[in-house]
Amino acid sequence: MKATVKYTILVDMNDSSLLHLSKSISLESQEDLVPIDQPGLRRIQNHLIHQYFSKFDPNEGGHFAPNKVLKFVYPLDRFSNEGNEGIEESADPSSPDAKAKVSLSPELQHACEAITNGIQDIGHRLLPPVLELNKQQLNDDNGVASLASTLLSSLQSMSLENERGISSPSSPLDSAISSIKKLNQFYAKLIALEWSHDIHKKNEHTIDFKLGQTVNHKLFNFKGVVVAWDPKPHMDVSQWDGLQGVDNPNEKPFYHIRPDINDCIREFGGPRTWRYVCQDNLEPYDLKHGRIELEMELDEEEWGWDKENGWFAPSEEIRFMHAEDVGDNEEAIVETIQKLKDIISDCFLSVQGNGSITGLYSLDDLFCLLNSVGKLEDATTVQDMIKEVFKEFPDSSLRKQLDAGISELIEGKTKQALETFSDIVATEPSYGEAWNKKATVHYMLGERAAAIEASNKALETDPRNFQALAGIGLVEMDALNDKEAITAFQQCLELNPWSMVSARLSICMNRRARSSSKTDSEDE
């Protein structure tokens, strides 16, 4: 009896999730496997990919290129001798010199250079407001970094990298991805600062304990330090132990507590990194005998120990995010964040329109990069920026209204969010991303016809909106309209080949193939 060949398979995480398999790796027999003919289905998303493969190579319809270890183990594999063109045999393919020799198409070369230089220019535009804020307070009173200094550090790594000569040589593709990642992180920080400050400002009157304060749990008798708080718990806590005597705990403030390790060992039988505690179960604890002992020390750049007052002093950034006292800096910080967001908004509008600000890149450049990257992580970085560019709109009041609707959606206020997005498109029907968000809410509410209509409106504004195409595919798939779903998913993957819709495309194609096979059998 001939022994069967076995293959170790990295399972696509989206397929695994949809099929409720809950596994990322599998051993399969050769006779149970068939090659994938559809190029849009060949980009497998699995967290173990980087352990075996260097990148996804779009040549020959697309395949994953094995890394050096896999090439050594399987030297005769057809892909083991590919991917080294232009690199001498003795060179390390991962070295900067080797990367520099890898050739890029003229279109991709231009896109990478435009993006890298454009983001460096954006960084320069963002520097003046941060420098002005930094003049007001170089260091926080507690010795930890001020918010301005942390923003300045982020900008310097983004905008002055090449000038200071601190970046290591890398390929144009790596440089572009790195630049996008830094701008994404900076913009995300601004949004998080503003959103968190506003939310906590609205609820500060309900809070009994401050950041850095040491507290004691009334029931479980452990002390700890407050490192964050939520106006309401982010989950249903009504059945939690210790909350049975608390009236309506889902409407009470909750605190993120870093507990004393010795108390946890005594009360719970082992250490705990953190606890999530209702305000009603906490009381102040006076630290007369020095610091409490934590399993993991707090970040020294974010928390300083105030020996004189016996408490952990949070940084200016943490205090601002929780709407706690930052002295005279609060108004200046709010104004600076708004200035920075306005600058990025103007730049993204230029990217969206392919050119009102000279020296920047375009959406075409971003899509060129998205279709060229060989790793899911890099693709996610690029598509995150494309999504932010799609959100921008010349009318800043409508842009803020879109953010308000997104916040309502995050907070579970679905119908309120629908009203917000509906008001936006009624005021300005050309706001494509408002239509896209409106479509999302309709889909969540089960209103499929309205979801498709809104998605089509978004595509009228920009046919490259891959999120709108994915939305149409989801609606058609749920309605068992596989032909229409396949078309939408394939169009989405042409724009964003790393989109998670590939798993759903596979299901629709298999379902349609089975239906066609069944029809043929009945005809016979």
Residue pairs with C-beta under 8 A, 6 or more apart in sequence:
4 29
4 30
4 31
5 29
5 30
6 27
6 28
6 29
6 30
7 27
7 28
7 29
7 30
7 33
8 25
8 26
8 27
9 25
9 26
9 27
9 28
9 33
10 24
10 25
10 44
10 46
10 48
10 49
10 52
11 21
11 23
11 24
11 25
11 26
11 44
11 46
12 44
12 45
12 46
12 502
12 503
13 24
13 45
13 46
13 47
14 45
14 500
14 502
14 503
14 504
15 21
15 503
15 506
16 22
16 23
16 24
17 503
18 503
18 504
18 507
24 46
24 47
24 48
25 46
25 48
36 42
38 505
38 506
38 509
39 61
39 62
40 489
40 490
40 493
40 494
40 497
40 502
40 505
41 502
41 505
41 506
42 56
42 61
42 62
42 63
43 56
43 62
43 376
43 497
43 498
43 502
44 64
45 376
45 498
45 500
45 502
49 64
49 375
49 376
50 375
51 67
52 64
52 66
52 67
52 69
52 70
53 64
53 65
53 66
53 67
53 70
54 65
54 66
54 67
54 83
54 93
54 374
55 64
55 65
55 374
55 375
56 62
56 63
56 64
56 65
56 374
56 375
57 63
57 64
57 65
57 79
57 82
57 83
57 374
58 371
58 372
58 374
58 497
59 82
63 79
65 79
65 82
65 83
65 374
66 74
66 77
66 79
66 80
68 93
70 77
70 80
71 77
71 80
71 81
74 80
83 93
84 93
85 103
86 101
86 102
86 103
87 93
87 98
87 101
87 102
91 97
91 98
91 101
92 98
96 168
96 169
96 170
97 169
99 169
99 170
99 171
99 174
100 169
100 171
102 171
104 112
104 171
104 172
104 173
104 372
107 368
108 172
108 173
108 368
108 369
108 372
109 172
110 365
111 176
111 361
111 364
111 365
111 366
111 368
111 369
111 372
112 172
112 173
112 175
112 176
112 369
113 172
113 176
114 360
114 361
114 362
114 365
115 176
115 179
115 180
115 361
115 365
115 366
115 369
116 172
116 175
116 176
116 179
117 359
117 361
118 351
118 359
118 360
118 361
119 158
119 159
119 179
119 180
119 182
119 183
119 361
120 158
120 159
120 161
120 162
120 179
121 159
121 359
121 360
122 158
122 159
122 183
122 343
122 344
122 347
122 360
123 155
123 158
123 159
123 160
123 183
124 159
125 343
125 347
126 155
126 159
126 186
126 340
126 343
126 344
127 152
127 155
127 159
129 336
129 339
129 340
129 343
130 148
130 151
130 152
130 155
130 336
130 340
131 152
132 336
133 147
133 148
133 151
133 329
133 332
133 333
133 336
134 146
134 148
134 149
134 152
136 148
136 328
136 329
136 332
137 146
137 148
137 316
137 329
138 146
138 148
138 149
139 145
139 146
139 149
140 146
140 304
140 315
140 316
141 313
142 304
142 306
142 313
142 315
143 304
144 300
144 301
144 302
144 303
144 304
144 313
144 314
144 315
144 316
145 301
145 315
145 316
145 317
146 315
146 316
146 317
146 329
147 193
147 315
147 316
147 317
147 320
147 329
147 333
148 336
150 317
151 186
151 189
151 340
154 182
154 185
154 186
154 189
155 186
156 164
157 182
158 179
158 182
158 183
158 186
161 167
167 175
170 178
173 369
173 372
173 373
176 369
177 369
177 373
177 378
177 381
177 382
180 381
180 382
180 385
181 381
183 344
183 385
184 381
184 384
184 385
184 388
187 341
187 344
187 388
190 337
190 340
190 341
190 344
191 341
192 321
193 317
193 320
193 321
193 333
193 337
194 334
194 337
194 338
194 341
195 407
196 321
196 322
197 320
197 321
197 322
197 323
197 334
199 231
200 229
200 231
200 321
200 322
200 323
201 323
202 231
203 231
203 253
204 323
204 324
206 231
206 253
207 229
207 253
207 279
208 253
208 279
208 282
209 215
209 226
209 229
209 255
209 279
209 282
209 284
210 226
210 324
211 226
211 227
211 228
211 229
211 314
211 318
211 319
211 322
211 324
212 225
212 226
212 227
212 303
212 306
212 311
212 312
212 313
212 314
213 225
213 226
213 284
213 311
214 223
214 224
214 225
214 226
214 284
214 285
214 286
214 287
214 292
214 310
214 311
214 312
215 223
215 224
215 225
215 226
215 255
215 257
215 277
215 282
215 283
215 284
215 285
216 222
216 223
216 282
216 283
216 284
216 285
217 223
217 224
217 257
217 275
217 277
217 281
217 282
218 281
218 282
218 283
219 242
219 281
220 242
220 267
220 268
221 263
221 267
222 259
222 260
222 263
222 264
222 266
222 267
222 268
222 275
223 259
223 260
223 263
223 285
223 292
224 257
224 258
224 259
224 260
224 263
224 275
224 292
225 257
225 258
225 292
225 294
225 298
225 311
225 312
226 255
226 256
226 257
227 256
227 257
227 258
227 274
227 298
227 303
227 314
228 255
228 256
228 318
228 322
229 253
229 254
229 255
229 256
229 322
230 253
230 254
230 255
230 256
231 253
232 250
232 251
232 252
232 253
232 254
233 249
233 250
233 252
233 254
233 276
233 278
234 254
236 250
237 243
237 249
237 250
237 254
237 278
238 249
238 250
240 249
242 278
242 281
243 249
243 278
243 281
246 252
246 278
246 280
246 281
249 278
249 280
252 278
252 279
252 280
253 278
253 279
254 276
254 277
254 278
254 279
255 276
255 277
255 279
255 282
256 274
256 275
256 276
257 274
257 275
257 276
257 277
258 273
258 274
258 294
258 296
258 298
259 272
259 274
259 275
259 294
259 295
260 292
260 293
260 294
261 271
261 272
261 293
261 294
261 295
262 293
264 270
264 271
264 272
264 295
265 271
271 295
272 295
273 295
273 296
286 310
287 310
287 311
288 310
290 310
291 305
298 312
301 315
302 314
302 315
302 317
302 318
303 312
303 313
303 314
303 315
303 318
304 312
304 313
304 315
305 312
305 313
306 312
306 313
314 322
314 324
316 326
316 329
319 325
319 326
320 326
320 329
320 330
320 333
326 333
342 396
345 392
345 396
345 399
346 357
347 357
347 360
348 388
348 389
348 391
348 392
349 356
349 392
349 393
349 394
350 356
350 357
350 360
351 360
351 361
351 362
351 363
351 366
351 389
352 363
352 389
352 390
352 392
354 362
354 363
354 364
355 362
363 386
363 389
363 464
366 382
366 385
366 386
366 389
367 386
367 464
367 495
369 382
370 379
370 382
370 383
370 386
370 495
370 496
370 497
370 498
371 497
373 379
373 382
373 498
376 498
379 496
379 497
379 498
380 498
383 466
383 496
383 498
387 467
390 432
390 433
390 436
390 462
390 465
390 467
391 399
391 402
391 433
392 399
393 399
393 402
393 428
393 431
393 433
393 434
395 428
398 424
398 427
398 428
398 431
398 434
401 420
401 423
401 424
402 421
402 424
402 431
402 433
402 434
402 437
404 420
405 417
405 420
405 421
405 424
405 434
405 437
406 417
406 437
408 414
408 416
408 417
408 420
409 417
409 437
409 440
409 441
414 441
414 444
414 445
415 445
417 437
417 441
418 438
418 441
418 442
418 445
421 434
421 435
421 437
421 438
421 441
422 438
424 431
424 434
425 431
425 434
425 435
425 438
425 454
425 457
428 434
429 457
430 461
431 461
432 457
432 458
432 459
432 460
432 461
432 462
432 465
432 468
433 458
433 465
435 454
435 455
435 457
435 458
435 461
435 468
436 454
436 455
436 458
436 465
436 467
436 468
436 471
438 454
439 450
439 451
439 452
439 453
439 454
439 455
439 458
439 468
439 471
440 451
440 471
442 448
442 450
442 451
442 454
443 451
443 471
443 474
443 475
448 475
448 478
448 479
451 471
451 472
451 475
452 471
452 472
452 475
452 476
455 468
455 469
455 471
455 472
455 475
456 468
456 472
458 465
458 467
458 468
459 465
459 468
459 469
464 495
466 492
466 495
466 496
466 499
469 488
469 489
469 491
469 492
469 495
470 488
470 489
470 492
470 499
470 501
472 484
472 488
473 485
473 486
473 488
473 489
473 492
473 501
473 504
473 505
473 508
474 485
474 501
474 504
476 482
476 484
476 485
476 488
477 485
477 504
477 507
477 508
480 511
482 508
482 509
482 511
482 512
482 515
483 512
485 504
485 505
485 508
486 505
486 508
486 509
486 512
489 501
489 502
489 504
489 505
489 508
490 505
492 499
492 501
493 499
493 501
493 502
493 505
